[in-house]
Amino acid sequence: MATYNFSRWEDGLGNVLGNTPSLTINISSDITLRAVYLETKRTVTYRSAPISVQATLNGSPINSNQTAQVPDGATITLVVPPVVTA
């Protein structure tokens, strides 16, 4: 299950009206108000030792010392080769 955090309020034109979850405005005409939430991401750093071995993270290649962004609460699959010749 993904986690989302409040980011900002926008009007119908994309103008930022505020950056806190509470918004107080005077209404004098029709208006569209949008609460914008952004998905929380976590950084996964893969490292192999004592040699650099490429792995796959959710089916995509990832090199040793490389990072990837994944959604908060995600389940990942990291696969490395069982035998490596250097």
C-alpha positions as a Markdown table, in Angstrom:
| # | Residue | x | y | z |
|---|---|---|---|---|
| 1 | Met | 0.0 | 0.0 | 0.0 |
| 2 | Ala | 1.5 | 3.3 | -1.1 |
| 3 | Thr | 1.8 | 6.3 | 1.2 |
| 4 | Tyr | 1.0 | 9.9 | 0.1 |
| 5 | Asn | 1.8 | 13.1 | 1.8 |
| 6 | Phe | 0.1 | 16.4 | 1.3 |
| 7 | Ser | 2.1 | 18.8 | -0.9 |
| 8 | Arg | 0.0 | 21.9 | -1.7 |
| 9 | Trp | -3.3 | 23.5 | -2.7 |
| 10 | Glu | -3.7 | 24.6 | -6.3 |
| 11 | Asp | -6.5 | 26.4 | -8.1 |
| 12 | Gly | -7.9 | 25.3 | -11.5 |
| 13 | Leu | -5.0 | 27.0 | -13.3 |
| 14 | Gly | -2.3 | 25.2 | -11.3 |
| 15 | Asn | -1.5 | 28.3 | -9.2 |
| 16 | Val | -0.2 | 27.3 | -5.7 |
| 17 | Leu | -2.6 | 28.7 | -3.0 |
| 18 | Gly | -0.9 | 27.2 | 0.0 |
| 19 | Asn | 1.5 | 24.6 | 1.3 |
| 20 | Thr | -0.2 | 23.5 | 4.6 |
| 21 | Pro | -3.2 | 21.1 | 4.8 |
| 22 | Ser | -5.4 | 23.9 | 6.1 |
| 23 | Leu | -6.6 | 26.5 | 3.6 |
| 24 | Thr | -8.6 | 29.6 | 4.3 |
| 25 | Ile | -9.7 | 31.8 | 1.4 |
| 26 | Asn | -12.5 | 34.3 | 0.6 |
| 27 | Ile | -14.7 | 33.1 | -2.2 |
| 28 | Ser | -16.0 | 35.8 | -4.5 |
| 29 | Ser | -16.5 | 33.7 | -7.7 |
| 30 | Asp | -16.5 | 30.1 | -8.8 |
| 31 | Ile | -13.2 | 28.4 | -8.1 |
| 32 | Thr | -11.7 | 24.9 | -8.4 |
| 33 | Leu | -9.5 | 23.8 | -5.4 |
| 34 | Arg | -7.3 | 20.9 | -5.6 |
| 35 | Ala | -5.4 | 19.2 | -2.8 |
| 36 | Val | -2.1 | 17.8 | -4.3 |
| 37 | Tyr | -0.6 | 14.7 | -2.7 |
| 38 | Leu | 2.8 | 13.2 | -3.6 |
| 39 | Glu | 3.7 | 9.6 | -3.2 |
| 40 | Thr | 6.3 | 8.9 | -0.6 |
| 41 | Lys | 9.4 | 7.3 | -2.1 |
| 42 | Arg | 12.2 | 5.4 | -0.4 |
| 43 | Thr | 15.8 | 5.0 | -1.6 |
| 44 | Val | 17.1 | 1.5 | -2.0 |
| 45 | Thr | 20.9 | 1.3 | -2.4 |
| 46 | Tyr | 22.3 | -2.0 | -3.8 |
| 47 | Arg | 26.0 | -2.9 | -3.1 |
| 48 | Ser | 27.9 | -6.1 | -3.7 |
| 49 | Ala | 31.3 | -7.1 | -2.2 |
| 50 | Pro | 34.1 | -7.9 | -2.7 |
| 51 | Ile | 33.4 | -7.6 | -6.5 |
| 52 | Ser | 30.9 | -5.5 | -8.4 |
| 53 | Val | 28.0 | -7.7 | -9.5 |
| 54 | Gln | 25.0 | -6.5 | -11.4 |
| 55 | Ala | 21.6 | -7.5 | -10.0 |
| 56 | Thr | 18.0 | -7.0 | -10.9 |
| 57 | Leu | 15.6 | -5.0 | -8.9 |
| 58 | Asn | 12.0 | -5.9 | -9.7 |
| 59 | Gly | 13.3 | -7.2 | -13.1 |
| 60 | Ser | 15.3 | -4.1 | -14.0 |
| 61 | Pro | 19.1 | -4.1 | -14.0 |
| 62 | Ile | 20.9 | -2.4 | -11.1 |
| 63 | Asn | 24.6 | -2.0 | -10.7 |
| 64 | Ser | 26.5 | -2.2 | -7.4 |
| 65 | Asn | 26.5 | 1.1 | -5.6 |
| 66 | Gln | 23.5 | 2.3 | -7.5 |
| 67 | Thr | 20.3 | 3.6 | -5.9 |
| 68 | Ala | 16.7 | 3.3 | -7.0 |
| 69 | Gln | 13.5 | 5.0 | -5.8 |
| 70 | Val | 10.6 | 2.8 | -4.8 |
| 71 | Pro | 7.2 | 3.6 | -3.3 |
| 72 | Asp | 6.9 | 3.6 | 0.5 |
| 73 | Gly | 5.6 | 0.2 | 1.6 |
| 74 | Ala | 6.5 | -1.5 | -1.6 |
| 75 | Thr | 7.7 | -5.1 | -1.8 |
| 76 | Ile | 10.8 | -5.5 | -3.9 |
| 77 | Thr | 12.6 | -8.5 | -5.4 |
| 78 | Leu | 16.4 | -8.2 | -5.6 |
| 79 | Val | 18.1 | -11.0 | -7.5 |
| 80 | Val | 21.9 | -11.7 | -7.9 |
| 81 | Pro | 23.6 | -14.5 | -9.7 |
| 82 | Pro | 24.4 | -17.5 | -7.5 |
| 83 | Val | 27.9 | -17.9 | -8.9 |
| 84 | Val | 30.2 | -15.2 | -10.3 |
| 85 | Thr | 33.6 | -15.7 | -11.9 |
| 86 | Ala | 36.0 | -12.7 | -11.7 |
